[in-house]
Amino acid sequence: MSLQDRLGQRNGSSAGVLQERLAAAGEAAAAYAAPVSSMPISSVVSNVRRNQRRAYDPLAAVRRRAHEALLELLGPQLYETVADDEELARRVREALPDVLAQEETALTAGDRALAYRQIIDEILGHGPIEPMLRDPSITEIMVNAWDRVYMEREGRLFEADVAFMDEQHLRRVIDKIVARVGRRVDESSPMVDARLPDGSRVNAVVPPIALDGAALTIRKFSAEPFSITDLMRFGTLHPQVADLLRACVQGRLDIVVSGGTGTGKTTLLNVVSSFLPTEERIITIEDSAELRLAQDHVLRMEARPPNFEGRGEVTIRDLVRNALRMRPDRIVVGEVRDGAALDMLQAMNTGHDGSLTTVHANSPRDSIARLETMVLMAGMDLPVRAIREQIASAVDVIVHLSRLRDGTRRITHITEVVGMDGEGVVTQDLFTFDHRAGFDQKGRHLGQLLATGVRPKFLESLADRGVVVDPVIFGEPEGM
């Protein structure tokens, strides 16, 4: 009887987990080394077409044999051990050098080190994209198919010279990611939002809605949360704007961060949240927990999708309503995208000043229209004027971000919501980005966020709360 059969008959969860991981990794490695003659001719043609741009991998057979040796070596040792991921990692790292030392194929020091890293990434990490996850210069990883991987660096897209072994290999990595946060993805639930341990945002889609096979998108977050100093160094904002945002938060103004996909809304929300006073009770509400606040008195809540039977769903709207019963001083909603906007506006209008949220929009004016639409999605038969009055009363400041043509993410508008004028919501831009400044020799924008000269109405409200803002930062009014 083989070792795998013996392990399968005995009752030990740890050995089963190890066996499953090593076997899956071994199958992935064997895919490269499998003889062409053993494949159907259609598969051969398909693989040749898909892999014609990729060079032959000389370490594939080495990785396959190493996986088999690790299974034989570590399976019995871990049988009686209730091992978690850290224990498995320790044992694999201890055993792998000896396994590679017995490899008959002559390996250079560089090949040996490369094979070691690849095997570790396969068993303990996320396969071929693990090095990209470790690279701090890469901000987004986009797996369009198992053999088509792209990455974003400095705001620009590049094709990555990596690939998964096959579709099954990619699906195993996706399952590993979503299972860690208690979620699932399959034919009955083909879309999923999840996160990595460092908070990086993960989205995956699988057939039948993904016509060309499973797709994976990972928006990476920095290992250390960005600070306001980092954003100033990146050019996202300048010191005067940072001082203004700090004053708005401390003065309990309700702030909406708007922008398109990938413009840095969550990053800015995290930075702005760092200005919240440490003595206040803060509740964060998100679809997938990404915010990392430094304050001590923080309660984090996360929405939950329905289970396999379609039950148990907890929406952002449910969490916002529940948060109102938890005595919050501030409510921070990662993003409103549906009827939760109504509950968020009501929270802002019922004594929870200083709340923060984000919305997808193309401009500050569009963000107001988006809020109107989302309130209507709540199913309440409210007149449009009543909705606009709610928005005008609740929202004080809109901070809009854009991703510019050079790939940089900048604050392009800081807009005050003044109130109502007839049937419409009145806004005024306090700062706007100067798009007319042109580009330097490297194609980077030379423009900056400039004051419009308009003095905001909220200065008196801030002064009443003991927060003083130097009016000079708003510039001279036009015509003076």
C-alpha positions, -999 to +999 in steps of 0.1 A: +000+000+000+014+035-009+021+062+016-008+083+003-032+053+008-020+048+043-024+084+051-059+084+036-070+055+058-058+070+091-076+097+109-053+128+109-063+162+097-027+176+096-014+149+073-044+153+051-038+190+048-001+185+040-008+157+015-034+179-003-010+208-005+020+189-016+000+168-041-015+198-056+018+215-059+033+183-074+006+182-100+013+218-110+050+211-114+043+179-133+022+198-159+054+213-172+073+180-173+045+158-187+056+142-220+038+155-251+029+121-263+007+115-233-016+144-242-044+144-267-034+161-299-059+190-294-043+197-260-009+196-275-019+222-301-036+243-275-006+242-252+018+251-280-002+281-289-006+293-254+030+287-244+048+297-276+060+329-260+073+311-229+107+295-228+112+259-217+115+256-179+145+234-170+136+233-133+101+219-138+112+182-134+134+192-104+104+208-087+082+178-094+107+154-078+113+177-049+075+178-042+074+140-043+103+137-019+088+162+005+056+142+006+075+110+014+097+127+040+073+149+058+040+130+056+047+105+084+063+132+106+033+154+105+008+126+110+005+130+148+010+168+148-018+193+147+001+217+125-010+252+114+005+271+085+035+283+105+043+247+116+040+235+080+062+264+068+089+256+094+091+219+085+091+225+047+119+251+050+139+227+072+135+197+049+138+213+015+176+220+015+183+183+021+158+173-006+175+195-031+209+184-020+200+148-031+188+159-065+207+141-092+204+169-118+234+191-116+222+225-103+241+257-100+239+277-069+215+301-087+193+273-100+192+257-065+181+290-049+155+296-076+141+261-073+139+266-035+120+298-038+096+284-064+088+253-043+082+274-012+060+298-032+040+268-046+034+251-012+032+280+012+024+310-010+004+319-041+024+302-068+039+323-097+025+356-085+041+353-050+072+373-061+050+400-074+031+402-041+064+407-024+075+434-048+066+468-032+068+486-066+039+465-080+005+480-070-019+457-089-018+421-102-042+411-130-045+375-140-067+375-171-062+338-176-038+312-163-012+321-189-019+359-192-007+379-162-004+417-161+009+440-134+007+477-126+038+496-117+039+534-112+005+536-127+013+518-159+004+483-171+030+457-181+027+421-191+044+398-165+067+370-176+050+345-153+022+320-158+003+294-138+007+257-148-029+254-161-065+265-153-067+241-123-036+256-108-051+291-109-083+278-094-064+262-065-047+295-057-080+314-059-097+288-036-068+291-011-072+329-010-110+330-005-111+301+019-088+320+043-115+346+048-144+322+049-157+327+014-162+305-016-162+308-054-178+282-077-204+278-104-232+287-081-214+318-067-189+327-095-179+361-081-161+368-049-144+397-030-118+387-005-085+400+010-050+388+017-036+388+052-020+422+046-053+437+036-048+437-002-080+436-021-089+405-041-116+399-067-120+366-086-145+355-112-148+320-126-169+302-153-196+304-163-195+342-161-158+343-170-158+330-205-121+325-210-114+308-176-109+321-141-096+356-136-080+371-105-074+408-096-053+418-066-050+454-056-020+455-033-018+476-001+015+487+014+028+465+042+029+497+062-002+520+058+006+552+039+008+583+060+000+619+050+037+624+046+038+596+020+010+612+000+027+645+000+059+628-013+040+611-040+025+644-051-011+634-043-015+666-022+006+694-008+011+704+029-016+732+029-042+708+017-031+682+043-036+709+070-071+717+056-081+680+056-068+676+092-089+706+103-120+693+085-118+660+103-110+675+137-138+700+132-163+671+126-172+679+090-187+651+070-164+642+041-170+621+010-140+609-010-149+604-046-131+591-077-130+564-103-117+528-099-081+526-088-077+563-080-067+558-044-100+565-026-094+538+001-058+549+006-068+585+011-097+575+033-073+555+055-049+585+057-077+610+065-090+586+091-057+589+109-067+624+119-096+611+140-092+618+177-079+589+197-105+595+225-135+589+202-153+557+195-149+549+158-168+522+138-156+511+104-179+493+079-166+477+048-174+451+021-139+436+026-119+449+056-091+471+042-089+501+065-061+501+090-067+527+117-041+534+143-065+545+170-072+522+199-110+526+202-119+512+168-146+486+161-144+470+126-173+454+109-174+436+075-203+427+053-210+390+046-223+374+014-251+348+015-242+312+022-246+282-001-284+282+006-287+319-002-292+329+035-272+348+061-263+378+040-253+409+059-252+440+038-234+474+043-269+489+049-275+464+077-242+473+093-248+510+090-282+507+107-267+485+134-238+509+140-262+536+150-271+515+180-235+511+191-229+546+204-205+557+177-187+590+177-176+585+141-187+561+114-163+553+085-179+535+056-154+520+031-177+526+002-214+532-004-227+517-036-264+510-030-293+519-007-268+521+022-263+557+011-297+566+026-287+552+060-253+569+058-269+603+051-294+598+079-265+590+102-247+622+092-279+642+098-287+627+132-258+637+154-229+616+139-210+645+125-175+639+112-184+607+093-164+596+063-171+575+032-162+570-004-182+568-036-174+560-073-179+591-094-162+611-122-164+645-105-177+661-074-210+670-091-213+634-103-208+622-068-239+641-057-259+626-085-246+592-076-257+597-040-292+606-053-294+575-074-282+552-045-308+567-021-335+558-047-321+523-047-331+520-010-367+515-022-380+545-004-405+566-023-388+599-015-392+631-037-360+642-054-360+675-035-361+657-002-331+636-012-311+666-023-319+684+010-306+654+028-274+654+008-269+692+012-274+690+049-253+659+055-222+663+032-198+692+039-168+684+018-161+663-013-125+653-020-121+640-056-093+619-069-083+611-104-057+589-121-039+611-146-025+602-179+010+598-165-003+571-141-002+592-110-031+596-086-039+631-076-065+651-057-081+671-084-109+689-065-117+699-030-153+710-031-176+724-004-213+716-004-229+749+004-266+741+005-297+742-016-306+768-043-341+761-055-342+725-066-304+719-069-275+713-045-250+742-046-213+734-045-181+756-048-146+744-056-120+754-031-091+738-049-088+725-084-059+708-103-041+728-129-042+706-160-028+734-182+007+731-166+018+705-192+043+677-188+080+673-181+105+654-202+095+621-186+058+626-193+048+635-158+022+661-150+036+694-138+003+706-126-006+712-089-037+716-068-044+753-068-067+774-046-096+790-064-097+820-041-131+810-026-134+812+011-154+782+024-186+787+044-175+760+069-148+782+084-172+796+110-184+760+119-147+750+124-141+781+146-171+773+168-154+739+175-121+755+183-104+746+150-087+775+133-078+775+096-055+802+081-076+818+054-045+825+034-044+789+021-075+796+001-057+823-019-070+856-031-104+858-045-106+864-083-106+900-094-085+913-065 
